[in-house]
Amino acid sequence: MLDCGCPEHYPEDWHGRDVDLSGHCILRLSIPTPVHMPVGIEAYLQRQQRSVEELELSEEWPNLVLVRTGIWKGEIIRLIKEEGSLSRLVGYLPRPFQVRAHLHHGNVSTLRNSLRLIQQSLFDEGKMPKDLYLSHLTCPRCRDRRGGDLILVLRQWQESPTLKGRLAKQQLRKK
């Protein structure tokens, strides 16, 4: 972990790949997100970090926090190594839990084009996009040292027979 709290290491090899996180052990904490804006996220991140330390959990990638927002409620998730903790905050991701990963170079204001590319590639493969998870890998204090703003974007998806059928029909029309 860096002095500023940003993750020192992250899964760089995930860029542009589908990753199966089904059944992965996680530490989950709900956060208020009115109109998709996390409120007091720093306090929740500190609370979650204290939980990691108090429960003596080890993380796959220390301080890699995935944020999912919603209309009123969201969550922050850390991927942890399975240790059999009985805490109510420790759980498992559902099965199936497939994500398409993308390492975005830029801040949130430039994220739109990357999200569009991810979503279009999923549709082109007959996969239905679901939840969006963001992980800020740099902060204003360390972004200059680490090559600018970096955001790990994870888009959950599911196989869609309907989309695959439509794609097959389009392929037949083109021939």
Backbone as a ProteinNet text record, in pm:
[ID]
protein_1_A
[PRIMARY]
MLDCGCPEHYPEDWHGRDVDLSGHCILRLSIPTPVHMPVGIEAYLQRQQRSVEELELSEEWPNLVLVRTGIWKGEIIRLIKEEGSLSRLVGYLPRPFQVRAHLHHGNVSTLRNSLRLIQQSLFDEGKMPKDLYLSHLTCPRCRDRRGGDLILVLRQWQESPTLKGRLAKQQLRKK
[TERTIARY]
83.5	0	88.5	49.3	122.3	83.9	163.7	136.3	-1.8	-47.5	-176	-294.2	-270.4	-378.4	-417.3	-356.7	-387.6	-322.5	-382.1	-320.8	-189.2	-88.4	42.1	41.2	-25.1	-34.4	-180.5	-205.5	-341	-329.3	-439.2	-432.5	-419.3	-296.4	-270.3	-303.9	-289.1	-313.6	-463.3	-552.1	-695.5	-740.4	-662	-704.5	-751.3	-875.2	-930.7	-974.4	-977.3	-1011	-1139.2	-1198.8	-1309.7	-1249.7	-1296	-1243.1	-1359.1	-1339.4	-1441.6	-1412.7	-1497	-1482.4	-1589	-1651.7	-1758.3	-1710	-1788.2	-1757	-1636	-1582.9	-1464.5	-1502.4	-1418.5	-1441.7	-1421.3	-1516.4	-1510.2	-1543.1	-1503.8	-1544.9	-1632.3	-1760	-1859.8	-1909.4	-1924.6	-1979.2	-2074.3	-2197.5	-2295.5	-2263.8	-2288.1	-2265.9	-2385	-2415.8	-2522.6	-2472.5	-2552.2	-2513.8	-2635.3	-2684.6	-2799.9	-2762.8	-2842.1	-2822.8	-2679.9	-2633.7	-2504.3	-2382.9	-2399.6	-2286.4	-2254.8	-2140.6	-2105.6	-2090.2	-2159.3	-2154.8	-2062.7	-1961.7	-1870.4	-1791.9	-1749.9	-1684.3	-1552.6	-1481.8	-1355.2	-1376.4	-1483	-1512.5	-1543.8	-1617.5	-1651	-1527.1	-1438.3	-1314.1	-1227.6	-1221.4	-1145.3	-1208.1	-1342.5	-1411.7	-1383.8	-1384.7	-1357.8	-1213	-1120.2	-979.8	-960.8	-1030.1	-1024.1	-1078.3	-1185.4	-1241.7	-1141	-1070	-968	-862.1	-819.6	-715.2	-766.6	-887	-941.4	-973.4	-1023.1	-1056.2	-935.1	-821.1	-695.2	-711.9	-774.6	-795.6	-679.8	-649.4	-546.7	-615.5	-576.1	-637.6	-555.3	-624.7	-555.2	-465.2	-522.4	-450.3	-481.6	-390	-419.1	-466.6	-574.9	-638.3	-703.7	-722.6	-798.5	-945.9	-1016.2	-1155.6	-1243.7	-1342.6	-1438.9	-1561.9	-1604.5	-1719.5	-1831.7	-1950.1	-2071.3	-2171.6	-2222.8	-2319.7	-2458.8	-2557.9	-2696.7	-2774	-2903.5	-2985.2	-2979.6	-2991.2	-2987.8	-2880.5	-2843.1	-2752.5	-2650.1	-2528.2	-2422	-2341.8	-2224	-2138.8	-1993.3	-1906.5	-1763.8	-1720.9	-1638.8	-1599.6	-1447.7	-1393.5	-1251.4	-1242.2	-1156.3	-1132.9	-1034.5	-1077.9	-991.3	-964.5	-860.6	-828.9	-921.5	-967.1	-1061.3	-994.2	-1055.2	-996	-1097.3	-1222.2	-1323	-1369.3	-1370.3	-1415.5	-1566.9	-1613.3	-1755.9	-1820.6	-1748.2	-1802.2	-1916.5	-2015.9	-2129	-2087.3	-1971.4	-1922.8	-1853.4	-1813.2	-1742.9	-1846	-1832.4	-1925.2	-1858.5	-1941.1	-1891.1	-1968	-1900.6	-1968.6	-2055.7	-2169.1	-2259.6	-2198.4	-2258.5	-2220.5	-2333.7	-2316.6	-2192.7	-2165	-2039.7	-1999.6	-1882.8	-1916.8	-1817.4	-1806.5	-1685.9	-1666.6	-1571.9	-1594	-1501.8	-1421.5	-1290.1	-1202.1	-1142.7	-1125.2	-1064.6	-988.2	-863.3	-782	-792.4	-865.2	-891.7	-786.1	-721.3	-624.1	-696.5	-729.5	-803.7	-891.2	-964	-1049.7	-1194.2	-1285.2	-1424.1	-1489.5	-1447.8	-1509.8	-1478.1	-1372.7	-1337.5	-1373.8	-1447.8	-1480.1	-1584.5	-1664.6	-1777.5	-1737.4	-1631.2	-1590.8	-1544.9	-1471.6	-1428.8	-1549.2	-1646	-1766.6	-1844.5	-1850.2	-1920.1	-1852	-1719.1	-1645.4	-1667	-1663.2	-1684.5	-1824	-1922.7	-2060.8	-2085.5	-2031.2	-2051.1	-1984.9	-1865.9	-1799.3	-1877.9	-1938.5	-2021	-2143.7	-2211.9	-2329.2	-2291.6	-2176.6	-2132.5	-2103.8	-2078.1	-2051.2	-2174.6	-2288.2	-2411.3	-2416.4	-2351.2	-2347.1	-2420.6	-2503.9	-2583	-2506.2	-2473	-2404.3	-2494.7	-2435.6	-2508.3	-2442.8	-2404.5	-2350.5	-2212.4	-2181.7	-2053.9	-1978.7	-1853.4	-1767.1	-1646.2	-1611.9	-1495.7	-1397.2	-1270.1	-1165.2	-1064.4	-1059.3	-963.4	-826.1	-732.7	-599.5	-501.9	-537.9	-454.6	-542	-479.6	-548.5	-474.8	-526.6	-456.3	-313.8	-285.9	-152.1	-50	-92.5	5.9	-6.9	-104.4	-127.4	-11.6	57.2	169.3	286.2	312.3	420.9	390.8	260.9	222.8	169.1	193.1	157	16.9	-42.4	-174.7	-285.7	-407.8	-524.2	-544.2	-568.5	-596.6	-721.4	-813.7	-934.4	-950.3	-967	-997	-1148.6	-1199.3	-1342.5	-1376.2	-1471.2	-1518.2	-1667.2	-1706.2	-1847.3	-1894.2	-1984.3	-2039.2	-2128.5	-2129.1	-2212.1	-2265.9	-2369.7	-2427.1	-2451.5	-2441.6	-2474.7	-2621.4	-2653.4	-2790.7	-2829.4	-2913	-2957.2	-3032.8	-3107.6	-3181.5	-3086.6	-2983.2	-2885.2	-2811.3	-2775.5	-2705	-2793.5	-2923.2	-3016.2	-3026.8	-3033.5	-3039.4	-2912.4	-2798	-2671.2	-2665.4	-2715.4	-2716.4	-2805.7	-2922	-3011.1	-2945.4	-2873.3	-2803.8	-2696.2	-2626.4	-2521.8	-2583.1	-2699.7	-2766.1	-2813.4	-2861.8	-2906.9	-2791.5	-2674.4	-2557.9	-2507.7	-2532.1	-2483.5	-2571.5
-117.5	0	124.4	224.2	349.2	437.2	542.1	633.3	696.9	723.1	790.6	694.9	564.8	467.3	400.3	439	376.4	238.6	146.9	14.2	21.2	-42.8	-44.6	-142.3	-255.4	-357.7	-380.1	-408.5	-437.9	-536.5	-602.6	-705.7	-645.1	-609.3	-545	-635.9	-766.1	-859.4	-877.3	-814.9	-824.4	-736.4	-639.2	-541	-610	-579.7	-632.2	-777.6	-836.7	-978.7	-997.9	-1114.8	-1157.2	-1232.5	-1197.4	-1257.5	-1321.3	-1443.7	-1514.4	-1498.4	-1420.5	-1400.8	-1478.4	-1574.4	-1652	-1715.9	-1696.1	-1758.2	-1702.3	-1589.2	-1530	-1470.8	-1488.7	-1436	-1284	-1211.4	-1064.7	-1007.7	-884.5	-804.3	-693.9	-691.7	-601.6	-503.8	-377.4	-275.3	-187.6	-172.8	-87.6	59	140.8	285.1	359.4	478.6	558.1	623.6	613	672.9	739.1	849.6	914.2	960.4	920.5	951.9	916.4	798.2	741.6	819	905.6	980.9	929.2	861.7	811.2	925.8	914.8	1017.9	969.9	1050.1	1016.9	889.6	869.5	742.9	724.3	832.5	820.2	757.1	797.9	740.4	591.3	553.7	412.3	331.5	390.6	320.9	298.6	399.1	382.9	277.2	275.3	174.3	34.3	21.9	-108.3	-150.5	-55.7	-86.9	-132.1	-66.2	-109.2	-252.1	-282.2	-418.3	-520.5	-487.9	-578.5	-604.9	-500.3	-513.9	-587.3	-551.3	-612.7	-761	-796	-935.8	-1015.7	-947.2	-1008.4	-1081.8	-1012.4	-1067.1	-1028.8	-1113.3	-1077.4	-1059.1	-955.4	-920.4	-975.1	-1005.6	-1048	-935.4	-815.7	-695.1	-589.5	-565.5	-471.9	-335.6	-289.8	-160.1	-148.3	-256.5	-253.7	-260.6	-148.5	-137.5	-120.9	-207.2	-198.7	-125.4	-23.2	58.2	36.9	0.5	-10.4	87.9	176	274.4	235.9	297.5	275.2	404.2	400.3	520.6	570.4	480.3	521.6	452	333.6	254	185.3	178.3	110.6	25.4	-16.9	-97.6	-82.9	-106.1	-115.3	-257.5	-314.1	-454.2	-465	-550.8	-586.9	-737.3	-778.2	-920.8	-971	-1067.5	-1118.8	-1266.6	-1314.9	-1457.3	-1528.6	-1644.6	-1718.4	-1759.7	-1717.5	-1748.8	-1800.1	-1817.9	-1873.3	-1778.8	-1651.5	-1555.1	-1565.3	-1546.4	-1552	-1414.1	-1312	-1176.1	-1164.5	-1083	-1060.8	-982.6	-917.4	-839.4	-925.8	-1045.8	-1136	-1224.5	-1232.6	-1314.2	-1363.9	-1407.5	-1461.7	-1400.2	-1379.6	-1332.3	-1444.8	-1409.7	-1514.4	-1586.2	-1699.2	-1774.2	-1762.7	-1726.9	-1683.4	-1534.9	-1498.6	-1359.3	-1332.3	-1311.3	-1282.7	-1131.6	-1080.2	-937.1	-917.1	-810	-765.6	-652.1	-665	-567.5	-473.5	-349.2	-248.7	-151	-125.3	-28.8	104.8	199	328.6	429.7	491.9	597.7	730.8	789.8	914.7	917.9	1028.2	1039.1	1003	1023.5	983.7	1060.7	1184.5	1264.6	1210.4	1132.1	1074.9	926.9	876.9	734.7	691	782.7	749.4	666.5	706	633.4	490.8	473.4	338.5	251	306.7	230.5	191.8	282.2	253.3	139	140.2	33.1	-102.3	-103.3	-228.1	-281.6	-192.9	-235.3	-286.5	-218	-260.6	-395.5	-415.7	-544.6	-658	-631.1	-733.6	-765.8	-660.8	-683.2	-761.2	-728	-796.2	-945	-983.3	-1123.2	-1193.1	-1123.7	-1184.5	-1191.6	-1096.1	-1093.1	-968.2	-985.5	-875.5	-806.8	-676.5	-603.9	-588.6	-602	-587.6	-475.6	-500.8	-398	-350	-226.6	-163	-140.3	-181.8	-162.7	-80	20.4	104.4	92.2	94.6	96.5	203.8	309.8	417.5	371	362.2	311.8	422.7	545.8	661	769.3	855.2	969	1096.4	1214.3	1337.8	1347.2	1280.3	1287.4	1202.5	1089.6	999.4	986.2	1050.4	1028.7	1075	1181.4	1228.5	1130.2	1072.5	974.1	844.7	811.6	681.1	688.1	797.2	804.5	855.6	930.5	988.3	910.4	955.3	890.2	751.2	653	515.6	466.1	409.3	351	211.1	112.8	-22.7	-33.7	-59.1	-70.3	-218.2	-265.1	-403	-398.8	-457.1	-461.6	-605.8	-631.8	-766.3	-796.1	-921.1	-959.4	-1100.9	-1131	-1264.7	-1304.8	-1433.9	-1485.5	-1457.3	-1417.6	-1388	-1465.7	-1567.7	-1643.1	-1553.8	-1455.9	-1365	-1283.7	-1226.6	-1149.4	-1237.8	-1357.6	-1448.6	-1484.9	-1503.6	-1532.9	-1417.9	-1296.7	-1179	-1165	-1189.8	-1182.2	-1287.2	-1408	-1514.1	-1475.7	-1415	-1370.2	-1262.2	-1169.7	-1064.4	-1123.5	-1224.3	-1289.5	-1357.6	-1419.7	-1487.5	-1385.2	-1269.8	-1165.4	-1110.5	-1100.7	-1046.3	-1140.2	-1269.6	-1368.6	-1377
0	0	0	-78.3	-83.6	35.5	59.9	171.7	162.1	41	21.7	34.9	41.3	54.4	-75.9	-186	-315.3	-323.2	-400.1	-412.4	-488.1	-431.7	-497.4	-614.4	-595.7	-698.6	-732.7	-857.2	-903.3	-1018.3	-1052.1	-1157	-1296.8	-1334.3	-1463.6	-1581.9	-1562.1	-1672.3	-1701.5	-1625	-1649.6	-1765.2	-1805.7	-1906.3	-2035	-2073.4	-2196.9	-2191.5	-2073.6	-2060.3	-1982	-1999.1	-1914.2	-1796.9	-1676.6	-1554.8	-1479.5	-1435	-1359	-1210	-1142.6	-998.4	-921.3	-984.9	-921.5	-792.2	-686.6	-558.7	-487.5	-533.4	-471.1	-335.6	-237.1	-103.4	-103.6	-41.2	-42.1	94.8	115.4	229.8	173.3	211.6	152.6	258.6	216.5	304.9	223.8	271.5	202.9	228.1	125.2	137.7	77.4	130	68.8	-60	-166.9	-295.2	-359.7	-301.8	-366.2	-507.5	-604.2	-745.5	-789.5	-750.9	-790.7	-739.5	-640.5	-584.3	-444.7	-427	-293.6	-193.8	-81.2	22.3	133.9	166.9	276.1	250.6	127.3	93.3	168.2	198.1	271.6	408.5	478	609.9	597.3	493.2	473.5	435.1	355	319.6	442.9	531.8	655.9	745.5	751.6	831.7	777.3	645.2	585.9	609	601.7	628.4	773.1	866.6	1007.1	1021.8	947.8	953.4	903.2	795	741.7	849	917	1018.5	1142.3	1189.7	1310.7	1290	1172.1	1142.4	1095.9	1081.9	1038.1	905.9	810.6	677.5	587.1	491.3	393.5	258.6	189.1	61.4	-53.3	-163.7	-285.3	-335	-345.4	-385.6	-281.3	-185.9	-76.9	-126.8	-66.1	-92.4	-229.7	-300.8	-425.3	-386.6	-402.7	-360.2	-483.1	-496.5	-606.1	-555.3	-628.1	-587.9	-688.3	-635.5	-717.4	-660.2	-745.8	-699.3	-747.3	-687.7	-726.1	-707.7	-730.7	-715	-571.2	-472	-331.5	-250.5	-292.1	-210.4	-299.7	-253.4	-326.2	-231	-275.5	-189.3	-231.3	-133.7	-162.5	-128.1	-215.1	-205.2	-212.7	-129.1	-137.9	-158.9	-250.3	-275	-171.2	-91.2	14.5	-7.9	57.6	51.8	150	111.3	196.1	325.7	435.4	564.6	665.4	622.1	710.8	819.7	794.8	893.6	910.9	1032.8	1062.4	1062.2	1023	1021.9	922.2	955.8	865.4	741.7	745.9	632.3	527.3	566	474.8	404.8	274.2	196.7	70.4	-22.3	-148.6	-263.4	-374	-493.8	-548	-609.2	-660.2	-780.3	-811.9	-931.6	-1031.1	-1151.1	-1215.3	-1185	-1187.2	-1169.3	-1263.7	-1389.5	-1493.6	-1509.6	-1524.4	-1548.4	-1666.3	-1739.5	-1843.9	-1782.5	-1782.8	-1719.8	-1824.5	-1783.3	-1870.8	-1782.7	-1816.5	-1743.2	-1815.3	-1754	-1815.5	-1771.6	-1868.2	-1840.7	-1852.6	-1740.5	-1736.7	-1612.5	-1595.1	-1478.7	-1513.9	-1420.1	-1439.5	-1553.4	-1575.4	-1681.7	-1821.3	-1836	-1966.5	-1977.3	-1880.5	-1872.6	-1974.4	-2024.4	-2110.7	-2233.1	-2301.3	-2422.6	-2391.5	-2281.4	-2242.9	-2210.1	-2139.5	-2105.8	-2230.7	-2325.6	-2451.4	-2526.5	-2530.6	-2598.7	-2530.7	-2397.8	-2323.1	-2351.4	-2340.5	-2358.2	-2500.1	-2599.1	-2737.7	-2764.6	-2708.6	-2729.6	-2663.4	-2548.1	-2483.6	-2567.9	-2616.6	-2702.3	-2827.6	-2887.1	-3008.5	-2986.3	-2860.7	-2827.6	-2770.9	-2767.6	-2715.8	-2565	-2498.1	-2351.6	-2302.6	-2199.1	-2144.7	-2032	-2046.9	-1939.8	-1817.5	-1701	-1574.1	-1493.6	-1370.5	-1281.3	-1325	-1285.3	-1315.5	-1185.2	-1181.3	-1065	-1107.3	-1027.6	-1054	-939.2	-971.8	-871.1	-910.4	-831.1	-857.1	-809.7	-902.5	-871.1	-835.5	-866.1	-831	-769.7	-691.5	-630.7	-674.3	-641.7	-680.4	-626.5	-512.8	-455	-529.2	-586.6	-647.1	-798.5	-859.3	-1002.4	-1090	-1054.2	-1135.3	-1131	-1014.6	-1000.2	-1073.3	-1086.7	-1140.9	-1283.5	-1353	-1494	-1521.8	-1431.4	-1454.7	-1385.2	-1408.5	-1348.3	-1406.9	-1320.1	-1362	-1290.1	-1366	-1309.9	-1368.3	-1280.7	-1325	-1334.1	-1454.2	-1479	-1494.3	-1414.8	-1424.4	-1456.3	-1567.1	-1606.8	-1597.6	-1504.1	-1489.1	-1608.7	-1653.4	-1767	-1748.2	-1825.1	-1827.2	-1971.8	-1998.5	-2131.6	-2158.8	-2281.9	-2318.2	-2443.9	-2428.7	-2546.5	-2646	-2595.6	-2683.4	-2770.6	-2708.2	-2785.2	-2885.1	-2843.4	-2934.6	-3053.5	-3027.4	-3135.9	-3234	-3182	-3269.2	-3351.6	-3289.2	-3362.1	-3472.4	-3443.4	-3544.3	-3662	-3633.5	-3740.2	-3825.4	-3760.8	-3835.6	-3925.7	-3877	-3955.4	-4078.5	-4059.5	-4172	-4276.9	-4233	-4327.5	-4408.9	-4348	-4418	-4526.9	-4510.3	-4607	-4722.8
[MASK]
+++++++++++++++++++++++++++++++++++++++++++++++++++++++++++++++++++++++++++++++++++++++++++++++++++++++++++++++++++++++++++++++++++++++++++++++++++++++++++++++++++++++++++++++

